[in-house]
Amino acid sequence: AADAAASAPGVGIGLALSRRLARQMGAELRYVTTPSNGAVFELRLPAQSR
C-alpha cells in the first residue's frame, strides 16, 4: 500500500470532498495539529435528538 501511494499520489481533493459531505450531514471534519504524531483528522457528528 505504501508503494502504491508513493507511485500514484492523489490529487488532494479527498479531504475537501469529505469535509463537504460531513457538512451536508450537519457534521464537522477538521485537521487537528499533533506535533510528531502524523496527521490526525477529527469528525464531529451531532447528537441525535429524541
mmCIF file as Biopython writes it, N, C-alpha, C and O atoms, coordinates in Angstrom:
data_model
#
loop_
_atom_site.group_PDB
_atom_site.id
_atom_site.type_symbol
_atom_site.label_atom_id
_atom_site.label_alt_id
_atom_site.label_comp_id
_atom_site.label_asym_id
_atom_site.label_entity_id
_atom_site.label_seq_id
_atom_site.pdbx_PDB_ins_code
_atom_site.Cartn_x
_atom_site.Cartn_y
_atom_site.Cartn_z
_atom_site.occupancy
_atom_site.B_iso_or_equiv
_atom_site.auth_seq_id
_atom_site.auth_asym_id
_atom_site.pdbx_PDB_model_num
ATOM 1   N N  . ALA A ? 1  ? 0.824   -1.192 0.000  1.0 0.0 1  A 1 
ATOM 2   C CA . ALA A ? 1  ? 0.000   0.000  0.000  1.0 0.0 1  A 1 
ATOM 3   C C  . ALA A ? 1  ? 0.867   1.255  0.000  1.0 0.0 1  A 1 
ATOM 4   O O  . ALA A ? 1  ? 0.559   2.225  -0.693 1.0 0.0 1  A 1 
ATOM 5   N N  . ALA A ? 2  ? 1.942   1.239  0.769  1.0 0.0 2  A 1 
ATOM 6   C CA . ALA A ? 2  ? 2.818   2.406  0.820  1.0 0.0 2  A 1 
ATOM 7   C C  . ALA A ? 2  ? 3.472   2.655  -0.532 1.0 0.0 2  A 1 
ATOM 8   O O  . ALA A ? 2  ? 3.620   3.803  -0.951 1.0 0.0 2  A 1 
ATOM 9   N N  . ASP A ? 3  ? 3.866   1.573  -1.221 1.0 0.0 3  A 1 
ATOM 10  C CA . ASP A ? 3  ? 4.462   1.719  -2.549 1.0 0.0 3  A 1 
ATOM 11  C C  . ASP A ? 3  ? 3.460   2.303  -3.536 1.0 0.0 3  A 1 
ATOM 12  O O  . ASP A ? 3  ? 3.815   3.142  -4.364 1.0 0.0 3  A 1 
ATOM 13  N N  . ALA A ? 4  ? 2.221   1.865  -3.451 1.0 0.0 4  A 1 
ATOM 14  C CA . ALA A ? 4  ? 1.184   2.377  -4.352 1.0 0.0 4  A 1 
ATOM 15  C C  . ALA A ? 4  ? 0.935   3.855  -4.097 1.0 0.0 4  A 1 
ATOM 16  O O  . ALA A ? 4  ? 0.761   4.626  -5.041 1.0 0.0 4  A 1 
ATOM 17  N N  . ALA A ? 5  ? 0.918   4.255  -2.843 1.0 0.0 5  A 1 
ATOM 18  C CA . ALA A ? 5  ? 0.690   5.661  -2.509 1.0 0.0 5  A 1 
ATOM 19  C C  . ALA A ? 5  ? 1.834   6.538  -3.007 1.0 0.0 5  A 1 
ATOM 20  O O  . ALA A ? 5  ? 1.610   7.659  -3.463 1.0 0.0 5  A 1 
ATOM 21  N N  . ALA A ? 6  ? 3.055   6.025  -2.919 1.0 0.0 6  A 1 
ATOM 22  C CA . ALA A ? 6  ? 4.216   6.796  -3.363 1.0 0.0 6  A 1 
ATOM 23  C C  . ALA A ? 6  ? 4.274   6.908  -4.880 1.0 0.0 6  A 1 
ATOM 24  O O  . ALA A ? 6  ? 4.702   7.935  -5.406 1.0 0.0 6  A 1 
ATOM 25  N N  . SER A ? 7  ? 3.853   5.871  -5.586 1.0 0.0 7  A 1 
ATOM 26  C CA . SER A ? 7  ? 3.948   5.888  -7.040 1.0 0.0 7  A 1 
ATOM 27  C C  . SER A ? 7  ? 2.765   6.578  -7.711 1.0 0.0 7  A 1 
ATOM 28  O O  . SER A ? 7  ? 2.868   6.986  -8.868 1.0 0.0 7  A 1 
ATOM 29  N N  . ALA A ? 8  ? 1.657   6.713  -7.014 1.0 0.0 8  A 1 
ATOM 30  C CA . ALA A ? 8  ? 0.465   7.347  -7.588 1.0 0.0 8  A 1 
ATOM 31  C C  . ALA A ? 8  ? -0.179  8.270  -6.563 1.0 0.0 8  A 1 
ATOM 32  O O  . ALA A ? 8  ? -1.225  7.945  -6.000 1.0 0.0 8  A 1 
ATOM 33  N N  . PRO A ? 9  ? 0.445   9.425  -6.317 1.0 0.0 9  A 1 
ATOM 34  C CA . PRO A ? 9  ? -0.113  10.336 -5.318 1.0 0.0 9  A 1 
ATOM 35  C C  . PRO A ? 9  ? -1.480  10.859 -5.747 1.0 0.0 9  A 1 
ATOM 36  O O  . PRO A ? 9  ? -1.774  10.963 -6.938 1.0 0.0 9  A 1 
ATOM 37  N N  . GLY A ? 10 ? -2.303  11.184 -4.765 1.0 0.0 10 A 1 
ATOM 38  C CA . GLY A ? 10 ? -3.640  11.704 -5.053 1.0 0.0 10 A 1 
ATOM 39  C C  . GLY A ? 10 ? -3.586  13.128 -5.562 1.0 0.0 10 A 1 
ATOM 40  O O  . GLY A ? 10 ? -2.522  13.741 -5.645 1.0 0.0 10 A 1 
ATOM 41  N N  . VAL A ? 11 ? -4.745  13.636 -5.896 1.0 0.0 11 A 1 
ATOM 42  C CA . VAL A ? 11 ? -4.818  15.000 -6.416 1.0 0.0 11 A 1 
ATOM 43  C C  . VAL A ? 11 ? -5.203  15.993 -5.331 1.0 0.0 11 A 1 
ATOM 44  O O  . VAL A ? 11 ? -5.347  17.185 -5.606 1.0 0.0 11 A 1 
ATOM 45  N N  . GLY A ? 12 ? -5.372  15.516 -4.100 1.0 0.0 12 A 1 
ATOM 46  C CA . GLY A ? 12 ? -5.601  16.421 -2.984 1.0 0.0 12 A 1 
ATOM 47  C C  . GLY A ? 12 ? -7.033  16.860 -2.773 1.0 0.0 12 A 1 
ATOM 48  O O  . GLY A ? 12 ? -7.269  17.849 -2.079 1.0 0.0 12 A 1 
ATOM 49  N N  . ILE A ? 13 ? -7.997  16.160 -3.348 1.0 0.0 13 A 1 
ATOM 50  C CA . ILE A ? 13 ? -9.386  16.589 -3.157 1.0 0.0 13 A 1 
ATOM 51  C C  . ILE A ? 13 ? -10.154 15.705 -2.180 1.0 0.0 13 A 1 
ATOM 52  O O  . ILE A ? 13 ? -11.314 15.984 -1.877 1.0 0.0 13 A 1 
ATOM 53  N N  . GLY A ? 14 ? -9.526  14.649 -1.689 1.0 0.0 14 A 1 
ATOM 54  C CA . GLY A ? 14 ? -10.203 13.735 -0.766 1.0 0.0 14 A 1 
ATOM 55  C C  . GLY A ? 14 ? -10.703 14.418 0.491  1.0 0.0 14 A 1 
ATOM 56  O O  . GLY A ? 14 ? -11.846 14.208 0.896  1.0 0.0 14 A 1 
ATOM 57  N N  . LEU A ? 15 ? -9.864  15.233 1.116  1.0 0.0 15 A 1 
ATOM 58  C CA . LEU A ? 15 ? -10.267 15.925 2.340  1.0 0.0 15 A 1 
ATOM 59  C C  . LEU A ? 15 ? -11.361 16.944 2.052  1.0 0.0 15 A 1 
ATOM 60  O O  . LEU A ? 15 ? -12.305 17.074 2.832  1.0 0.0 15 A 1 
ATOM 61  N N  . ALA A ? 16 ? -11.247 17.660 0.954  1.0 0.0 16 A 1 
ATOM 62  C CA . ALA A ? 16 ? -12.273 18.648 0.601  1.0 0.0 16 A 1 
ATOM 63  C C  . ALA A ? 16 ? -13.622 17.982 0.371  1.0 0.0 16 A 1 
ATOM 64  O O  . ALA A ? 16 ? -14.651 18.490 0.816  1.0 0.0 16 A 1 
ATOM 65  N N  . LEU A ? 17 ? -13.620 16.847 -0.321 1.0 0.0 17 A 1 
ATOM 66  C CA . LEU A ? 17 ? -14.879 16.128 -0.550 1.0 0.0 17 A 1 
ATOM 67  C C  . LEU A ? 17 ? -15.443 15.575 0.753  1.0 0.0 17 A 1 
ATOM 68  O O  . LEU A ? 17 ? -16.650 15.635 0.986  1.0 0.0 17 A 1 
ATOM 69  N N  . SER A ? 18 ? -14.581 15.043 1.590  1.0 0.0 18 A 1 
ATOM 70  C CA . SER A ? 18 ? -15.021 14.505 2.878  1.0 0.0 18 A 1 
ATOM 71  C C  . SER A ? 18 ? -15.603 15.602 3.753  1.0 0.0 18 A 1 
ATOM 72  O O  . SER A ? 18 ? -16.620 15.400 4.418  1.0 0.0 18 A 1 
ATOM 73  N N  . ARG A ? 19 ? -14.965 16.750 3.753  1.0 0.0 19 A 1 
ATOM 74  C CA . ARG A ? 19 ? -15.463 17.880 4.546  1.0 0.0 19 A 1 
ATOM 75  C C  . ARG A ? 19 ? -16.823 18.334 4.032  1.0 0.0 19 A 1 
ATOM 76  O O  . ARG A ? 19 ? -17.717 18.633 4.823  1.0 0.0 19 A 1 
ATOM 77  N N  . ARG A ? 20 ? -16.983 18.386 2.733  1.0 0.0 20 A 1 
ATOM 78  C CA . ARG A ? 20 ? -18.271 18.796 2.147  1.0 0.0 20 A 1 
ATOM 79  C C  . ARG A ? 20 ? -19.382 17.819 2.537  1.0 0.0 20 A 1 
ATOM 80  O O  . ARG A ? 20 ? -20.476 18.237 2.916  1.0 0.0 20 A 1 
ATOM 81  N N  . LEU A ? 21 ? -19.100 16.527 2.444  1.0 0.0 21 A 1 
ATOM 82  C CA . LEU A ? 21 ? -20.091 15.519 2.829  1.0 0.0 21 A 1 
ATOM 83  C C  . LEU A ? 21 ? -20.440 15.622 4.312  1.0 0.0 21 A 1 
ATOM 84  O O  . LEU A ? 21 ? -21.606 15.510 4.690  1.0 0.0 21 A 1 
ATOM 85  N N  . ALA A ? 22 ? -19.431 15.835 5.144  1.0 0.0 22 A 1 
ATOM 86  C CA . ALA A ? 22 ? -19.679 15.970 6.581  1.0 0.0 22 A 1 
ATOM 87  C C  . ALA A ? 22 ? -20.594 17.162 6.854  1.0 0.0 22 A 1 
ATOM 88  O O  . ALA A ? 22 ? -21.536 17.054 7.639  1.0 0.0 22 A 1 
ATOM 89  N N  . ARG A ? 23 ? -20.325 18.280 6.219  1.0 0.0 23 A 1 
ATOM 90  C CA . ARG A ? 23 ? -21.153 19.483 6.428  1.0 0.0 23 A 1 
ATOM 91  C C  . ARG A ? 23 ? -22.587 19.260 5.970  1.0 0.0 23 A 1 
ATOM 92  O O  . ARG A ? 23 ? -23.523 19.751 6.601  1.0 0.0 23 A 1 
ATOM 93  N N  . GLN A ? 24 ? -22.766 18.528 4.886  1.0 0.0 24 A 1 
ATOM 94  C CA . GLN A ? 24 ? -24.119 18.242 4.402  1.0 0.0 24 A 1 
ATOM 95  C C  . GLN A ? 24 ? -24.904 17.394 5.399  1.0 0.0 24 A 1 
ATOM 96  O O  . GLN A ? 24 ? -26.135 17.425 5.413  1.0 0.0 24 A 1 
ATOM 97  N N  . MET A ? 25 ? -24.196 16.642 6.227  1.0 0.0 25 A 1 
ATOM 98  C CA . MET A ? 25 ? -24.850 15.807 7.238  1.0 0.0 25 A 1 
ATOM 99  C C  . MET A ? 25 ? -24.914 16.506 8.598  1.0 0.0 25 A 1 
ATOM 100 O O  . MET A ? 25 ? -25.323 15.902 9.590  1.0 0.0 25 A 1 
ATOM 101 N N  . GLY A ? 26 ? -24.509 17.780 8.640  1.0 0.0 26 A 1 
ATOM 102 C CA . GLY A ? 26 ? -24.526 18.516 9.897  1.0 0.0 26 A 1 
ATOM 103 C C  . GLY A ? 26 ? -23.339 18.208 10.792 1.0 0.0 26 A 1 
ATOM 104 O O  . GLY A ? 26 ? -23.372 18.490 11.990 1.0 0.0 26 A 1 
ATOM 105 N N  . ALA A ? 27 ? -22.300 17.636 10.223 1.0 0.0 27 A 1 
ATOM 106 C CA . ALA A ? 27 ? -21.099 17.268 10.975 1.0 0.0 27 A 1 
ATOM 107 C C  . ALA A ? 27 ? -19.961 18.220 10.622 1.0 0.0 27 A 1 
ATOM 108 O O  . ALA A ? 27 ? -20.114 19.112 9.788  1.0 0.0 27 A 1 
ATOM 109 N N  . GLU A ? 28 ? -18.829 18.015 11.268 1.0 0.0 28 A 1 
ATOM 110 C CA . GLU A ? 28 ? -17.646 18.835 11.007 1.0 0.0 28 A 1 
ATOM 111 C C  . GLU A ? 28 ? -16.431 17.925 10.910 1.0 0.0 28 A 1 
ATOM 112 O O  . GLU A ? 28 ? -16.235 17.053 11.757 1.0 0.0 28 A 1 
ATOM 113 N N  . LEU A ? 29 ? -15.627 18.123 9.894  1.0 0.0 29 A 1 
ATOM 114 C CA . LEU A ? 29 ? -14.381 17.385 9.721  1.0 0.0 29 A 1 
ATOM 115 C C  . LEU A ? 29 ? -13.256 18.397 9.758  1.0 0.0 29 A 1 
ATOM 116 O O  . LEU A ? 29 ? -13.267 19.373 9.008  1.0 0.0 29 A 1 
ATOM 117 N N  . ARG A ? 30 ? -12.281 18.167 10.632 1.0 0.0 30 A 1 
ATOM 118 C CA . ARG A ? 30 ? -11.182 19.121 10.729 1.0 0.0 30 A 1 
ATOM 119 C C  . ARG A ? 30 ? -9.869  18.421 11.009 1.0 0.0 30 A 1 
ATOM 120 O O  . ARG A ? 30 ? -9.827  17.275 11.457 1.0 0.0 30 A 1 
ATOM 121 N N  . TYR A ? 31 ? -8.808  19.139 10.733 1.0 0.0 31 A 1 
ATOM 122 C CA . TYR A ? 31 ? -7.445  18.680 10.973 1.0 0.0 31 A 1 
ATOM 123 C C  . TYR A ? 31 ? -7.032  19.138 12.361 1.0 0.0 31 A 1 
ATOM 124 O O  . TYR A ? 31 ? -7.217  20.302 12.717 1.0 0.0 31 A 1 
ATOM 125 N N  . VAL A ? 32 ? -6.476  18.230 13.140 1.0 0.0 32 A 1 
ATOM 126 C CA . VAL A ? 32 ? -6.011  18.556 14.485 1.0 0.0 32 A 1 
ATOM 127 C C  . VAL A ? 32 ? -4.492  18.459 14.487 1.0 0.0 32 A 1 
ATOM 128 O O  . VAL A ? 32 ? -3.934  17.421 14.131 1.0 0.0 32 A 1 
ATOM 129 N N  . THR A ? 33 ? -3.826  19.529 14.884 1.0 0.0 33 A 1 
ATOM 130 C CA . THR A ? 33 ? -2.372  19.559 14.903 1.0 0.0 33 A 1 
ATOM 131 C C  . THR A ? 33 ? -1.830  18.704 16.045 1.0 0.0 33 A 1 
ATOM 132 O O  . THR A ? 33 ? -2.213  18.874 17.202 1.0 0.0 33 A 1 
ATOM 133 N N  . THR A ? 34 ? -0.941  17.791 15.700 1.0 0.0 34 A 1 
ATOM 134 C CA . THR A ? 34 ? -0.277  16.948 16.694 1.0 0.0 34 A 1 
ATOM 135 C C  . THR A ? 34 ? 1.189   16.822 16.305 1.0 0.0 34 A 1 
ATOM 136 O O  . THR A ? 34 ? 1.530   15.987 15.466 1.0 0.0 34 A 1 
ATOM 137 N N  . PRO A ? 35 ? 2.056   17.624 16.890 1.0 0.0 35 A 1 
ATOM 138 C CA . PRO A ? 35 ? 3.474   17.580 16.543 1.0 0.0 35 A 1 
ATOM 139 C C  . PRO A ? 35 ? 4.058   16.174 16.685 1.0 0.0 35 A 1 
ATOM 140 O O  . PRO A ? 35 ? 3.878   15.510 17.706 1.0 0.0 35 A 1 
ATOM 141 N N  . SER A ? 36 ? 4.740   15.749 15.667 1.0 0.0 36 A 1 
ATOM 142 C CA . SER A ? 36 ? 5.457   14.468 15.582 1.0 0.0 36 A 1 
ATOM 143 C C  . SER A ? 36 ? 4.576   13.224 15.671 1.0 0.0 36 A 1 
ATOM 144 O O  . SER A ? 36 ? 5.096   12.125 15.861 1.0 0.0 36 A 1 
ATOM 145 N N  . ASN A ? 37 ? 3.252   13.370 15.539 1.0 0.0 37 A 1 
ATOM 146 C CA . ASN A ? 37 ? 2.374   12.197 15.572 1.0 0.0 37 A 1 
ATOM 147 C C  . ASN A ? 37 ? 1.685   11.956 14.239 1.0 0.0 37 A 1 
ATOM 148 O O  . ASN A ? 37 ? 0.799   11.106 14.156 1.0 0.0 37 A 1 
ATOM 149 N N  . GLY A ? 38 ? 2.062   12.670 13.208 1.0 0.0 38 A 1 
ATOM 150 C CA . GLY A ? 38 ? 1.432   12.490 11.903 1.0 0.0 38 A 1 
ATOM 151 C C  . GLY A ? 38 ? 0.133   13.268 11.793 1.0 0.0 38 A 1 
ATOM 152 O O  . GLY A ? 38 ? -0.177  14.107 12.640 1.0 0.0 38 A 1 
ATOM 153 N N  . ALA A ? 39 ? -0.613  12.986 10.758 1.0 0.0 39 A 1 
ATOM 154 C CA . ALA A ? 39 ? -1.866  13.695 10.507 1.0 0.0 39 A 1 
ATOM 155 C C  . ALA A ? 39 ? -3.003  13.067 11.310 1.0 0.0 39 A 1 
ATOM 156 O O  . ALA A ? 39 ? -3.161  11.846 11.342 1.0 0.0 39 A 1 
ATOM 157 N N  . VAL A ? 40 ? -3.783  13.919 11.950 1.0 0.0 40 A 1 
ATOM 158 C CA . VAL A ? 40 ? -4.951  13.463 12.702 1.0 0.0 40 A 1 
ATOM 159 C C  . VAL A ? 40 ? -6.145  14.287 12.239 1.0 0.0 40 A 1 
ATOM 160 O O  . VAL A ? 40 ? -6.097  15.517 12.209 1.0 0.0 40 A 1 
ATOM 161 N N  . PHE A ? 41 ? -7.208  13.591 11.883 1.0 0.0 41 A 1 
ATOM 162 C CA . PHE A ? 41 ? -8.430  14.259 11.457 1.0 0.0 41 A 1 
ATOM 163 C C  . PHE A ? 41 ? -9.534  13.898 12.429 1.0 0.0 41 A 1 
ATOM 164 O O  . PHE A ? 41 ? -9.616  12.766 12.907 1.0 0.0 41 A 1 
ATOM 165 N N  . GLU A ? 42 ? -10.374 14.866 12.713 1.0 0.0 42 A 1 
ATOM 166 C CA . GLU A ? 42 ? -11.437 14.681 13.694 1.0 0.0 42 A 1 
ATOM 167 C C  . GLU A ? 42 ? -12.780 14.886 13.015 1.0 0.0 42 A 1 
ATOM 168 O O  . GLU A ? 42 ? -13.004 15.905 12.362 1.0 0.0 42 A 1 
ATOM 169 N N  . LEU A ? 43 ? -13.670 13.919 13.170 1.0 0.0 43 A 1 
ATOM 170 C CA . LEU A ? 43 ? -15.020 14.009 12.623 1.0 0.0 43 A 1 
ATOM 171 C C  . LEU A ? 43 ? -15.971 14.164 13.795 1.0 0.0 43 A 1 
ATOM 172 O O  . LEU A ? 43 ? -16.078 13.274 14.639 1.0 0.0 43 A 1 
ATOM 173 N N  . ARG A ? 44 ? -16.660 15.294 13.846 1.0 0.0 44 A 1 
ATOM 174 C CA . ARG A ? 44 ? -17.623 15.555 14.920 1.0 0.0 44 A 1 
ATOM 175 C C  . ARG A ? 44 ? -19.026 15.450 14.349 1.0 0.0 44 A 1 
ATOM 176 O O  . ARG A ? 44 ? -19.397 16.167 13.420 1.0 0.0 44 A 1 
ATOM 177 N N  . LEU A ? 45 ? -19.792 14.541 14.925 1.0 0.0 45 A 1 
ATOM 178 C CA . LEU A ? 45 ? -21.162 14.311 14.483 1.0 0.0 45 A 1 
ATOM 179 C C  . LEU A ? 45 ? -22.129 14.866 15.513 1.0 0.0 45 A 1 
ATOM 180 O O  . LEU A ? 45 ? -21.879 14.765 16.714 1.0 0.0 45 A 1 
ATOM 181 N N  . PRO A ? 46 ? -23.234 15.452 15.059 1.0 0.0 46 A 1 
ATOM 182 C CA . PRO A ? 46 ? -24.211 15.969 16.019 1.0 0.0 46 A 1 
ATOM 183 C C  . PRO A ? 46 ? -24.916 14.817 16.734 1.0 0.0 46 A 1 
ATOM 184 O O  . PRO A ? 46 ? -25.138 13.753 16.155 1.0 0.0 46 A 1 
ATOM 185 N N  . ALA A ? 47 ? -25.263 15.046 17.994 1.0 0.0 47 A 1 
ATOM 186 C CA . ALA A ? 47 ? -26.004 14.033 18.746 1.0 0.0 47 A 1 
ATOM 187 C C  . ALA A ? 47 ? -27.423 13.952 18.203 1.0 0.0 47 A 1 
ATOM 188 O O  . ALA A ? 47 ? -28.007 14.956 17.795 1.0 0.0 47 A 1 
ATOM 189 N N  . GLN A ? 48 ? -27.953 12.768 18.205 1.0 0.0 48 A 1 
ATOM 190 C CA . GLN A ? 48 ? -29.315 12.575 17.713 1.0 0.0 48 A 1 
ATOM 191 C C  . GLN A ? 48 ? -30.293 13.068 18.771 1.0 0.0 48 A 1 
ATOM 192 O O  . GLN A ? 48 ? -30.194 12.700 19.942 1.0 0.0 48 A 1 
ATOM 193 N N  . SER A ? 49 ? -31.234 13.901 18.351 1.0 0.0 49 A 1 
ATOM 194 C CA . SER A ? 49 ? -32.245 14.388 19.292 1.0 0.0 49 A 1 
ATOM 195 C C  . SER A ? 49 ? -33.384 13.385 19.369 1.0 0.0 49 A 1 
ATOM 196 O O  . SER A ? 49 ? -33.689 12.699 18.393 1.0 0.0 49 A 1 
ATOM 197 N N  . ARG A ? 50 ? -33.996 13.308 20.516 1.0 0.0 50 A 1 
ATOM 198 C CA . ARG A ? 50 ? -35.090 12.339 20.709 1.0 0.0 50 A 1 
ATOM 199 C C  . ARG A ? 50 ? -36.412 13.030 20.804 1.0 0.0 50 A 1 
ATOM 200 O O  . ARG A ? 50 ? -37.441 12.375 20.966 1.0 0.0 50 A 1 
#
